[in-house]
């Protein structure tokens, strides 16, 4: 038994484990069902406020947060692309 090799993944006729092609139908179905359920839940349980409910102050806060996210993620991407350290620019 110690010299016996067992594969944990299904082995095809070519001898290679091809789990992606075997599970693609099931996985695609599961992902599709989850997306449909999420869309139905969002559509039924959430609603937008009236336009009058949004004040200038709320818009300014929203805009500032979006700018911070854009710049922050852009900075992280810059660091990753050029393999730089965060502390290099501080």
Phi, psi and omega in degrees: 000333183289332180271356183279131179254128178239136178270136177279337180259151178296139183254131180275180182296334179278356178091002181252144178283124182233068184287333182295315181288330180285328183261358187298321179294313180293315181297317178298321178295316180297315180297318178298317179295317179298319179294319179295316179297316179297318179296319180294317179297315180296317182295321184275327188261343183243148176216157178273149174282169174292159180298328181291341182287339181268118181266171178296323180297318178295321179295319180297316179297315179300314180297317180296320178294319180295323178294318178297319178296315180300312180292321180295312179291326176295321177295318178297320179294320177300316181296318182292318183294318185263008178051047180257159176269150178296323185288345180298325186260359182274000000 
